[in-house]
Amino acid sequence: GNAQSLQPTSTYAKALYSAAQLAYLQGDSDSAHSLAVQSSAVSKQLNDKQSYAYALTFLGLAAAKQGDMQTARAVGTESVALFRGVGDAWGLAVALHNLGRTTREAGDPNLAWPLIEESLALFRMAGDQWGMALVLLNVGGLEFLQQNYGAARAAFEASLTIFQQFGDTWGVNAVLNSPGQVALKQRDYMTARLHLQTVLSSRWDSGDKQEMPEALAGLAAVASAQGQLRTAAALGGADEALFESIGSRIR
């Protein structure tokens, strides 16, 4: 009867996790975090290690987004161990990728590399092109951090090509900003402007404001480098206003 339907199940835990993913992709970090917390609690109660590992992977991402790198890495490390334990290769690839990304963002590129490389190898073995595109985005980030701008650009462009083949607008938008930032570092201002303007127009069209402050800041830097100081100042002001309006809750 009704009492039975209120009992938590693995299906319910997975549904909560899926809802968390959807909220995250729509830029609603707070709802995503709360749904992932619920999913992890239900999974833990059921001793469903696989669902619990997926929820933890997500909580790691959410913590990193809130700037809590210590929690992100602790939770990410636990999810990697759980996926190894249950023998879920795809889950392990995702968890390694997320932990690698968090480790890179925490400023530890040398610790991030083996995590990212193992993740890429697992996705490659599974023939998962989308997963490879995701990891290549992080390879680009690592190369960029270590100032290997040529290698960074190659990785970003390989990632972008795969996402474009899939028609994945989220993936395309996630990568698009990156070649522009690399081109900016390489003082290739024409390419930088082209990429960053594409980011702005595609984000504007989709109503998703993520990446827009960074793209505006990049365009301001291009304008400044080319001596267009009034344009640079206007773009810089727009960037700050947008960043303040978004805050931590991106809509």
Disulfide bonds with the S-S distance in Angstrom:
none
